[in-house]
Amino acid sequence: MRIRVSPTRFRIPDICVMLKSQPTEPVLTRPPFLCIEVVSPDDRMSRVIERVKEYLAFGVNYVWVIDPENRTAYSYTKEEGREIRDYVTTQNPDISISLHELFAELDEELKSE
C-alpha cells in the first residue's frame, strides 16, 4: 500500500498497521499507526533513515526497522530512536514481537529453502 508522506512524496512500507477500519483509498493520506521497514542487502542505512524521518513527519506513531542479515532492530517514535535487543513494542494498543522468535522463524524458513 502506498502512503503519501508529503504532497510530492510517496512511500511503500514493507508492512503498515492501521488502527481504524480497512482503508478504501488506493493511496493512504492519513498516517498508519505503525510502519515496518525490512532492510534488504542492497539498502543503504542513510536511505532507510530518510524513510523513517518521512514516516514520522507524516504522523506515523511508530516505525520499526528490522535488519535480518545483522539480526538487529530499531524502534523510532517522534521522541526517540533506539536499538532493540529483545522485544519491539508499541503502546495503545500494545503490540509486542520477540526478536528472538522472529529471527528463529527466519532461520527455519531459510533452512527449508
CYANA upper distance limits for C-alpha pairs under 8 A (distance plus 0.5 A):
  1 MET  CA     12 ILE  CA      6.45
  1 MET  CA     13 PRO  CA      7.95
  1 MET  CA     26 PRO  CA      7.71
  1 MET  CA     27 VAL  CA      7.17
  1 MET  CA     28 LEU  CA      7.92
  2 ARG  CA     10 PHE  CA      6.88
  2 ARG  CA     11 ARG  CA      6.16
  2 ARG  CA     12 ILE  CA      5.21
  2 ARG  CA     13 PRO  CA      8.05
  2 ARG  CA     26 PRO  CA      7.79
  2 ARG  CA     27 VAL  CA      5.54
  2 ARG  CA     28 LEU  CA      6.72
  3 ILE  CA     10 PHE  CA      5.95
  3 ILE  CA     11 ARG  CA      5.71
  3 ILE  CA     12 ILE  CA      6.64
  3 ILE  CA     13 PRO  CA      8.48
  3 ILE  CA     27 VAL  CA      6.08
  3 ILE  CA     28 LEU  CA      5.13
  3 ILE  CA     29 THR  CA      6.92
  3 ILE  CA     31 PRO  CA      8.28
  4 ARG  CA      8 THR  CA      8.28
  4 ARG  CA      9 ARG  CA      6.53
  4 ARG  CA     10 PHE  CA      5.00
  4 ARG  CA     11 ARG  CA      7.05
  4 ARG  CA     27 VAL  CA      7.07
  4 ARG  CA     28 LEU  CA      6.50
  4 ARG  CA     29 THR  CA      6.01
  5 VAL  CA      9 ARG  CA      6.31
  5 VAL  CA     10 PHE  CA      6.24
  5 VAL  CA     11 ARG  CA      7.33
  5 VAL  CA     29 THR  CA      8.06
  5 VAL  CA     54 GLU  CA      6.78
  5 VAL  CA     55 TYR  CA      6.89
  5 VAL  CA     57 ALA  CA      8.28
  5 VAL  CA     58 PHE  CA      5.74
  6 SER  CA     10 PHE  CA      7.60
  6 SER  CA     58 PHE  CA      7.55
 11 ARG  CA     51 ARG  CA      8.16
 13 PRO  CA     35 CYS  CA      6.64
 13 PRO  CA     36 ILE  CA      6.71
 13 PRO  CA     37 GLU  CA      6.30
 14 ASP  CA     35 CYS  CA      8.07
 14 ASP  CA     36 ILE  CA      6.36
 14 ASP  CA     37 GLU  CA      5.80
 14 ASP  CA     38 VAL  CA      6.94
 15 ILE  CA     35 CYS  CA      6.30
 15 ILE  CA     36 ILE  CA      5.51
 15 ILE  CA     37 GLU  CA      7.40
 16 CYS  CA     32 PRO  CA      6.82
 16 CYS  CA     33 PHE  CA      8.01
 16 CYS  CA     34 LEU  CA      6.04
 16 CYS  CA     35 CYS  CA      4.89
 16 CYS  CA     36 ILE  CA      6.68
 17 VAL  CA     32 PRO  CA      6.25
 17 VAL  CA     33 PHE  CA      6.14
 17 VAL  CA     34 LEU  CA      5.53
 17 VAL  CA     35 CYS  CA      6.99
 18 MET  CA     22 GLN  CA      7.98
 18 MET  CA     32 PRO  CA      5.31
 18 MET  CA     33 PHE  CA      5.90
 18 MET  CA     34 LEU  CA      7.64
 19 LEU  CA     32 PRO  CA      7.78
 19 LEU  CA     33 PHE  CA      6.77
 23 PRO  CA     28 LEU  CA      7.92
 31 PRO  CA     55 TYR  CA      8.43
 31 PRO  CA     58 PHE  CA      6.87
 31 PRO  CA     59 GLY  CA      6.01
 31 PRO  CA     60 VAL  CA      5.65
 32 PRO  CA     59 GLY  CA      8.42
 32 PRO  CA     60 VAL  CA      6.08
 32 PRO  CA     61 ASN  CA      8.13
 33 PHE  CA     60 VAL  CA      5.96
 33 PHE  CA     61 ASN  CA      5.79
 33 PHE  CA     62 TYR  CA      6.93
 34 LEU  CA     60 VAL  CA      6.66
 34 LEU  CA     61 ASN  CA      6.60
 34 LEU  CA     62 TYR  CA      5.28
 34 LEU  CA     63 VAL  CA      6.17
 34 LEU  CA     64 TRP  CA      8.13
 35 CYS  CA     55 TYR  CA      8.15
 35 CYS  CA     60 VAL  CA      7.71
 35 CYS  CA     62 TYR  CA      7.01
 35 CYS  CA     63 VAL  CA      5.36
 35 CYS  CA     64 TRP  CA      6.91
 36 ILE  CA     63 VAL  CA      6.24
 36 ILE  CA     64 TRP  CA      5.25
 36 ILE  CA     65 VAL  CA      6.39
 36 ILE  CA     66 ILE  CA      7.90
 37 GLU  CA     48 VAL  CA      8.30
 37 GLU  CA     63 VAL  CA      8.12
 37 GLU  CA     64 TRP  CA      6.75
 37 GLU  CA     65 VAL  CA      5.34
 37 GLU  CA     66 ILE  CA      6.75
 38 VAL  CA     65 VAL  CA      6.39
 38 VAL  CA     66 ILE  CA      5.30
 38 VAL  CA     67 ASP  CA      6.45
 38 VAL  CA     68 PRO  CA      7.94
 39 VAL  CA     43 ASP  CA      6.61
 39 VAL  CA     48 VAL  CA      8.18
 39 VAL  CA     65 VAL  CA      7.46
 39 VAL  CA     66 ILE  CA      6.54
 39 VAL  CA     67 ASP  CA      5.38
 39 VAL  CA     68 PRO  CA      7.55
 40 SER  CA     67 ASP  CA      7.86
 40 SER  CA     68 PRO  CA      8.47
 41 PRO  CA     69 GLU  CA      7.96
 43 ASP  CA     47 ARG  CA      7.65
 43 ASP  CA     48 VAL  CA      7.66
 44 ARG  CA     48 VAL  CA      7.05
 45 MET  CA     49 ILE  CA      6.64
 46 SER  CA     50 GLU  CA      6.73
 47 ARG  CA     51 ARG  CA      6.90
 48 VAL  CA     52 VAL  CA      6.81
 49 ILE  CA     53 LYS  CA      6.69
 50 GLU  CA     54 GLU  CA      6.82
 51 ARG  CA     55 TYR  CA      6.71
 52 VAL  CA     56 LEU  CA      6.76
 52 VAL  CA     63 VAL  CA      6.96
 52 VAL  CA     76 TYR  CA      8.08
 53 LYS  CA     57 ALA  CA      6.54
 54 GLU  CA     58 PHE  CA      6.61
 55 TYR  CA     59 GLY  CA      7.02
 55 TYR  CA     60 VAL  CA      6.00
 55 TYR  CA     63 VAL  CA      7.88
 56 LEU  CA     60 VAL  CA      5.48
 56 LEU  CA     61 ASN  CA      7.26
 56 LEU  CA     62 TYR  CA      8.01
 56 LEU  CA     63 VAL  CA      7.98
 56 LEU  CA     77 THR  CA      7.36
 56 LEU  CA     78 LYS  CA      6.69
 61 ASN  CA     77 THR  CA      6.47
 61 ASN  CA     78 LYS  CA      7.84
 62 TYR  CA     75 SER  CA      7.53
 62 TYR  CA     76 TYR  CA      6.26
 62 TYR  CA     77 THR  CA      5.59
 62 TYR  CA     90 THR  CA      7.60
 63 VAL  CA     75 SER  CA      6.39
 63 VAL  CA     76 TYR  CA      5.56
 63 VAL  CA     77 THR  CA      7.09
 64 TRP  CA     73 ALA  CA      7.56
 64 TRP  CA     74 TYR  CA      6.15
 64 TRP  CA     75 SER  CA      5.11
 64 TRP  CA     76 TYR  CA      6.76
 64 TRP  CA     88 VAL  CA      8.13
 65 VAL  CA     73 ALA  CA      6.04
 65 VAL  CA     74 TYR  CA      5.58
 65 VAL  CA     75 SER  CA      7.00
 66 ILE  CA     71 ARG  CA      8.26
 66 ILE  CA     72 THR  CA      6.73
 66 ILE  CA     73 ALA  CA      4.98
 66 ILE  CA     74 TYR  CA      7.10
 67 ASP  CA     71 ARG  CA      6.20
 67 ASP  CA     72 THR  CA      5.71
 67 ASP  CA     73 ALA  CA      6.44
 68 PRO  CA     72 THR  CA      7.28
 68 PRO  CA    103 PHE  CA      7.56
 71 ARG  CA    103 PHE  CA      7.50
 72 THR  CA     83 GLU  CA      7.84
 72 THR  CA     84 ILE  CA      7.68
 72 THR  CA     85 ARG  CA      7.77
 73 ALA  CA     83 GLU  CA      6.36
 73 ALA  CA     84 ILE  CA      5.86
 73 ALA  CA     85 ARG  CA      7.67
 73 ALA  CA     88 VAL  CA      8.24
 73 ALA  CA     99 LEU  CA      8.37
 74 TYR  CA     81 GLY  CA      7.40
 74 TYR  CA     82 ARG  CA      6.00
 74 TYR  CA     83 GLU  CA      4.84
 74 TYR  CA     84 ILE  CA      5.86
 74 TYR  CA     88 VAL  CA      8.41
 75 SER  CA     81 GLY  CA      6.13
 75 SER  CA     82 ARG  CA      6.12
 75 SER  CA     83 GLU  CA      7.00
 75 SER  CA     84 ILE  CA      7.18
 75 SER  CA     88 VAL  CA      7.31
 76 TYR  CA     80 GLU  CA      6.29
 76 TYR  CA     81 GLY  CA      4.66
 76 TYR  CA     82 ARG  CA      7.10
 77 THR  CA     81 GLY  CA      6.74
 84 ILE  CA     88 VAL  CA      6.94
 85 ARG  CA     99 LEU  CA      7.71
 86 ASP  CA     98 SER  CA      6.54
 86 ASP  CA     99 LEU  CA      6.10
 86 ASP  CA    100 HIS  CA      7.35
 87 TYR  CA     96 SER  CA      6.62
 87 TYR  CA     97 ILE  CA      5.82
 87 TYR  CA     98 SER  CA      5.02
 87 TYR  CA     99 LEU  CA      6.12
 88 VAL  CA     95 ILE  CA      8.45
 88 VAL  CA     96 SER  CA      6.17
 88 VAL  CA     97 ILE  CA      5.89
 88 VAL  CA     98 SER  CA      7.24
 88 VAL  CA     99 LEU  CA      7.63
 89 THR  CA     94 ASP  CA      7.42
 89 THR  CA     95 ILE  CA      5.78
 89 THR  CA     96 SER  CA      4.87
 89 THR  CA     97 ILE  CA      7.07
 90 THR  CA     94 ASP  CA      5.76
 90 THR  CA     95 ILE  CA      5.58
 90 THR  CA     96 SER  CA      7.20
 91 GLN  CA     95 ILE  CA      7.25
 97 ILE  CA    101 GLU  CA      8.44
 97 ILE  CA    102 LEU  CA      7.94
 98 SER  CA    102 LEU  CA      6.63
 99 LEU  CA    103 PHE  CA      6.47
100 HIS  CA    104 ALA  CA      6.51
101 GLU  CA    105 GLU  CA      6.54
102 LEU  CA    106 LEU  CA      6.82
103 PHE  CA    107 ASP  CA      6.67
104 ALA  CA    108 GLU  CA      6.84
105 GLU  CA    109 GLU  CA      6.77
106 LEU  CA    110 LEU  CA      6.72
107 ASP  CA    111 LYS  CA      6.70
108 GLU  CA    112 SER  CA      6.89
109 GLU  CA    113 GLU  CA      7.13
